[in-house]
Amino acid sequence: MDIYSFLRELADSWVLLSLVLFFLGTVVFAFRPGSGPLHRDAAESIFRHEKGPQMTGEKEVE
């Protein structure tokens, strides 16, 4: 058996199985019970210290 056939068999079976299990584990981890507040806090963290746009006269300064 040459190296190409061996790697092709490996990729078609065990590597595919391990990637599917990794994907399912990632999905379960992201949607686990109780993680909603953590995700919401991470999503809103960029707005935590924002005061809003500063107004000088009639133009908005960014």
N, CA, C and O atoms as CSV, one atom per row, in Angstrom:
chain,resi,resn,atom,element,x,y,z
A,1,MET,N,N,0.853,-1.180,0.000
A,1,MET,CA,C,0.000,0.000,0.000
A,1,MET,C,C,0.897,1.241,0.000
A,1,MET,O,O,1.786,1.382,0.840
A,2,ASP,N,N,0.653,2.108,-0.929
A,2,ASP,CA,C,1.462,3.320,-0.984
A,2,ASP,C,C,0.933,4.360,0.013
A,2,ASP,O,O,-0.144,4.197,0.588
A,3,ILE,N,N,1.691,5.399,0.197
A,3,ILE,CA,C,1.383,6.399,1.226
A,3,ILE,C,C,0.104,7.165,0.902
A,3,ILE,O,O,-0.640,7.534,1.811
A,4,TYR,N,N,-0.160,7.409,-0.381
A,4,TYR,CA,C,-1.366,8.136,-0.761
A,4,TYR,C,C,-2.618,7.361,-0.379
A,4,TYR,O,O,-3.556,7.934,0.176
A,5,SER,N,N,-2.643,6.085,-0.666
A,5,SER,CA,C,-3.811,5.256,-0.336
A,5,SER,C,C,-4.017,5.186,1.168
A,5,SER,O,O,-5.151,5.227,1.647
A,6,PHE,N,N,-2.927,5.080,1.910
A,6,PHE,CA,C,-3.039,5.044,3.373
A,6,PHE,C,C,-3.616,6.351,3.915
A,6,PHE,O,O,-4.525,6.334,4.745
A,7,LEU,N,N,-3.092,7.473,3.452
A,7,LEU,CA,C,-3.597,8.759,3.938
A,7,LEU,C,C,-5.034,8.996,3.492
A,7,LEU,O,O,-5.814,9.600,4.228
A,8,ARG,N,N,-5.391,8.538,2.315
A,8,ARG,CA,C,-6.764,8.675,1.827
A,8,ARG,C,C,-7.716,7.862,2.695
A,8,ARG,O,O,-8.789,8.350,3.051
A,9,GLU,N,N,-7.349,6.645,3.039
A,9,GLU,CA,C,-8.165,5.823,3.928
A,9,GLU,C,C,-8.290,6.447,5.304
A,9,GLU,O,O,-9.369,6.454,5.896
A,10,LEU,N,N,-7.186,6.969,5.809
A,10,LEU,CA,C,-7.193,7.602,7.125
A,10,LEU,C,C,-8.107,8.822,7.136
A,10,LEU,O,O,-8.879,9.008,8.077
A,11,ALA,N,N,-8.026,9.647,6.105
A,11,ALA,CA,C,-8.852,10.852,6.031
A,11,ALA,C,C,-10.321,10.505,5.850
A,11,ALA,O,O,-11.189,11.203,6.374
A,12,ASP,N,N,-10.610,9.445,5.122
A,12,ASP,CA,C,-11.997,9.051,4.883
A,12,ASP,C,C,-12.646,8.429,6.113
A,12,ASP,O,O,-13.873,8.347,6.171
A,13,SER,N,N,-11.881,7.997,7.078
A,13,SER,CA,C,-12.480,7.308,8.213
A,13,SER,C,C,-12.223,8.038,9.529
A,13,SER,O,O,-13.110,8.717,10.045
A,14,TRP,N,N,-11.039,7.904,10.062
A,14,TRP,CA,C,-10.781,8.386,11.420
A,14,TRP,C,C,-10.689,9.905,11.514
A,14,TRP,O,O,-11.159,10.487,12.491
A,15,VAL,N,N,-10.109,10.541,10.541
A,15,VAL,CA,C,-10.005,12.003,10.587
A,15,VAL,C,C,-11.390,12.623,10.418
A,15,VAL,O,O,-11.721,13.602,11.088
A,16,LEU,N,N,-12.197,12.057,9.526
A,16,LEU,CA,C,-13.566,12.539,9.352
A,16,LEU,C,C,-14.366,12.359,10.634
A,16,LEU,O,O,-15.090,13.266,11.045
A,17,LEU,N,N,-14.244,11.215,11.261
A,17,LEU,CA,C,-14.943,10.969,12.522
A,17,LEU,C,C,-14.501,11.940,13.606
A,17,LEU,O,O,-15.338,12.466,14.339
A,18,SER,N,N,-13.206,12.184,13.719
A,18,SER,CA,C,-12.719,13.103,14.755
A,18,SER,C,C,-13.164,14.545,14.487
A,18,SER,O,O,-13.466,15.273,15.433
A,19,LEU,N,N,-13.211,14.972,13.226
A,19,LEU,CA,C,-13.676,16.325,12.922
A,19,LEU,C,C,-15.167,16.486,13.190
A,19,LEU,O,O,-15.597,17.541,13.657
A,20,VAL,N,N,-15.954,15.469,12.906
A,20,VAL,CA,C,-17.383,15.516,13.210
A,20,VAL,C,C,-17.594,15.591,14.718
A,20,VAL,O,O,-18.423,16.370,15.188
A,21,LEU,N,N,-16.861,14.796,15.473
A,21,LEU,CA,C,-16.979,14.841,16.937
A,21,LEU,C,C,-16.536,16.190,17.490
A,21,LEU,O,O,-17.146,16.698,18.431
A,22,PHE,N,N,-15.487,16.776,16.923
A,22,PHE,CA,C,-15.035,18.099,17.356
A,22,PHE,C,C,-16.113,19.145,17.072
A,22,PHE,O,O,-16.386,19.997,17.918
A,23,PHE,N,N,-16.723,19.086,15.893
A,23,PHE,CA,C,-17.777,20.027,15.535
A,23,PHE,C,C,-18.971,19.889,16.479
A,23,PHE,O,O,-19.489,20.891,16.971
A,24,LEU,N,N,-19.402,18.673,16.731
A,24,LEU,CA,C,-20.538,18.460,17.633
A,24,LEU,C,C,-20.210,18.918,19.047
A,24,LEU,O,O,-21.066,19.483,19.728
A,25,GLY,N,N,-18.994,18.684,19.491
A,25,GLY,CA,C,-18.585,19.167,20.813
A,25,GLY,C,C,-18.584,20.677,20.901
A,25,GLY,O,O,-18.967,21.240,21.927
A,26,THR,N,N,-18.158,21.343,19.834
A,26,THR,CA,C,-18.160,22.810,19.799
A,26,THR,C,C,-19.582,23.350,19.840
A,26,THR,O,O,-19.850,24.330,20.536
A,27,VAL,N,N,-20.500,22.722,19.103
A,27,VAL,CA,C,-21.900,23.157,19.104
A,27,VAL,C,C,-22.522,22.947,20.482
A,27,VAL,O,O,-23.223,23.825,20.985
A,28,VAL,N,N,-22.273,21.807,21.088
A,28,VAL,CA,C,-22.815,21.538,22.429
A,28,VAL,C,C,-22.247,22.527,23.429
A,28,VAL,O,O,-22.973,23.010,24.298
A,29,PHE,N,N,-20.959,22.837,23.322
A,29,PHE,CA,C,-20.342,23.793,24.238
A,29,PHE,C,C,-20.943,25.187,24.080
A,29,PHE,O,O,-21.174,25.876,25.073
A,30,ALA,N,N,-21.196,25.606,22.850
A,30,ALA,CA,C,-21.730,26.948,22.611
A,30,ALA,C,C,-23.172,27.079,23.078
A,30,ALA,O,O,-23.564,28.143,23.559
A,31,PHE,N,N,-23.966,26.029,22.950
A,31,PHE,CA,C,-25.380,26.090,23.295
A,31,PHE,C,C,-25.707,25.380,24.603
A,31,PHE,O,O,-26.855,24.998,24.829
A,32,ARG,N,N,-24.714,25.201,25.460
A,32,ARG,CA,C,-24.971,24.528,26.731
A,32,ARG,C,C,-25.856,25.404,27.619
A,32,ARG,O,O,-25.841,26.628,27.489
A,33,PRO,N,N,-26.623,24.792,28.514
A,33,PRO,CA,C,-27.494,25.570,29.401
A,33,PRO,C,C,-26.670,26.499,30.302
A,33,PRO,O,O,-25.633,26.104,30.835
A,34,GLY,N,N,-27.139,27.712,30.457
A,34,GLY,CA,C,-26.464,28.669,31.329
A,34,GLY,C,C,-25.410,29.503,30.642
A,34,GLY,O,O,-24.815,30.367,31.286
A,35,SER,N,N,-25.152,29.289,29.372
A,35,SER,CA,C,-24.105,30.062,28.708
A,35,SER,C,C,-24.644,31.330,28.063
A,35,SER,O,O,-23.863,32.146,27.573
A,36,GLY,N,N,-25.958,31.514,28.051
A,36,GLY,CA,C,-26.558,32.702,27.437
A,36,GLY,C,C,-26.038,34.010,28.008
A,36,GLY,O,O,-25.645,34.893,27.245
A,37,PRO,N,N,-26.024,34.162,29.347
A,37,PRO,CA,C,-25.494,35.417,29.904
A,37,PRO,C,C,-24.021,35.667,29.570
A,37,PRO,O,O,-23.614,36.815,29.390
A,38,LEU,N,N,-23.235,34.618,29.487
A,38,LEU,CA,C,-21.816,34.791,29.129
A,38,LEU,C,C,-21.673,35.287,27.697
A,38,LEU,O,O,-20.860,36.169,27.418
A,39,HIS,N,N,-22.468,34.716,26.786
A,39,HIS,CA,C,-22.412,35.152,25.389
A,39,HIS,C,C,-22.942,36.575,25.240
A,39,HIS,O,O,-22.400,37.361,24.462
A,40,ARG,N,N,-23.981,36.905,25.970
A,40,ARG,CA,C,-24.538,38.259,25.909
A,40,ARG,C,C,-23.524,39.276,26.440
A,40,ARG,O,O,-23.355,40.347,25.857
A,41,ASP,N,N,-22.855,38.944,27.536
A,41,ASP,CA,C,-21.839,39.841,28.094
A,41,ASP,C,C,-20.681,40.034,27.119
A,41,ASP,O,O,-20.182,41.149,26.968
A,42,ALA,N,N,-20.251,38.962,26.455
A,42,ALA,CA,C,-19.166,39.080,25.478
A,42,ALA,C,C,-19.596,39.919,24.281
A,42,ALA,O,O,-18.800,40.693,23.749
A,43,ALA,N,N,-20.850,39.774,23.852
A,43,ALA,CA,C,-21.339,40.531,22.699
A,43,ALA,C,C,-21.476,42.013,23.014
A,43,ALA,O,O,-21.249,42.851,22.140
A,44,GLU,N,N,-21.842,42.351,24.246
A,44,GLU,CA,C,-22.058,43.747,24.613
A,44,GLU,C,C,-20.822,44.408,25.218
A,44,GLU,O,O,-20.881,45.582,25.585
A,45,SER,N,N,-19.715,43.694,25.332
A,45,SER,CA,C,-18.537,44.242,25.990
A,45,SER,C,C,-17.927,45.420,25.228
A,45,SER,O,O,-17.295,46.279,25.843
A,46,ILE,N,N,-18.099,45.480,23.917
A,46,ILE,CA,C,-17.514,46.589,23.167
A,46,ILE,C,C,-18.253,47.897,23.421
A,46,ILE,O,O,-17.717,48.969,23.138
A,47,PHE,N,N,-19.476,47.831,23.951
A,47,PHE,CA,C,-20.256,49.031,24.229
A,47,PHE,C,C,-20.215,49.417,25.704
A,47,PHE,O,O,-20.904,50.355,26.106
A,48,ARG,N,N,-19.436,48.729,26.509
A,48,ARG,CA,C,-19.479,48.897,27.957
A,48,ARG,C,C,-19.103,50.311,28.402
A,48,ARG,O,O,-19.751,50.850,29.299
A,49,HIS,N,N,-18.086,50.927,27.811
A,49,HIS,CA,C,-17.612,52.237,28.262
A,49,HIS,C,C,-17.906,53.326,27.241
A,49,HIS,O,O,-17.242,54.362,27.230
A,50,GLU,N,N,-18.880,53.101,26.396
A,50,GLU,CA,C,-19.197,54.077,25.365
A,50,GLU,C,C,-20.210,55.085,25.900
A,50,GLU,O,O,-21.225,54.708,26.486
A,51,LYS,N,N,-19.928,56.358,25.694
A,51,LYS,CA,C,-20.815,57.422,26.158
A,51,LYS,C,C,-21.721,57.919,25.037
A,51,LYS,O,O,-22.702,58.612,25.304
A,52,GLY,N,N,-21.417,57.586,23.812
A,52,GLY,CA,C,-22.182,58.079,22.675
A,52,GLY,C,C,-21.341,59.059,21.886
A,52,GLY,O,O,-20.232,59.398,22.298
A,53,PRO,N,N,-21.856,59.518,20.755
A,53,PRO,CA,C,-21.078,60.458,19.941
A,53,PRO,C,C,-20.981,61.820,20.616
A,53,PRO,O,O,-21.932,62.284,21.246
A,54,GLN,N,N,-19.831,62.447,20.477
A,54,GLN,CA,C,-19.640,63.776,21.042
A,54,GLN,C,C,-20.112,64.817,20.043
A,54,GLN,O,O,-19.795,64.741,18.856
A,55,MET,N,N,-20.859,65.772,20.521
A,55,MET,CA,C,-21.385,66.814,19.646
A,55,MET,C,C,-20.620,68.111,19.901
A,55,MET,O,O,-20.515,68.561,21.042
A,56,THR,N,N,-20.089,68.704,18.845
A,56,THR,CA,C,-19.442,70.009,18.939
A,56,THR,C,C,-20.099,70.909,17.912
A,56,THR,O,O,-19.877,70.751,16.711
A,57,GLY,N,N,-20.885,71.826,18.362
A,57,GLY,CA,C,-21.630,72.694,17.442
A,57,GLY,C,C,-22.703,71.884,16.742
A,57,GLY,O,O,-23.537,71.255,17.394
A,58,GLU,N,N,-22.685,71.894,15.422
A,58,GLU,CA,C,-23.691,71.169,14.652
A,58,GLU,C,C,-23.138,69.879,14.039
A,58,GLU,O,O,-23.894,69.085,13.480
A,59,LYS,N,N,-21.813,69.668,14.144
A,59,LYS,CA,C,-21.218,68.494,13.510
A,59,LYS,C,C,-20.932,67.421,14.541
A,59,LYS,O,O,-20.590,67.720,15.685
A,60,GLU,N,N,-21.072,66.178,14.133
A,60,GLU,CA,C,-20.782,65.046,15.000
A,60,GLU,C,C,-19.330,64.663,14.821
A,60,GLU,O,O,-18.866,64.489,13.694
A,61,VAL,N,N,-18.598,64.530,15.936
A,61,VAL,CA,C,-17.189,64.158,15.900
A,61,VAL,C,C,-17.112,62.666,16.226
A,61,VAL,O,O,-17.674,62.204,17.219
A,62,GLU,N,N,-16.408,61.926,15.375
A,62,GLU,CA,C,-16.295,60.488,15.599
A,62,GLU,C,C,-15.022,60.149,16.311
A,62,GLU,O,O,-14.759,58.978,16.584
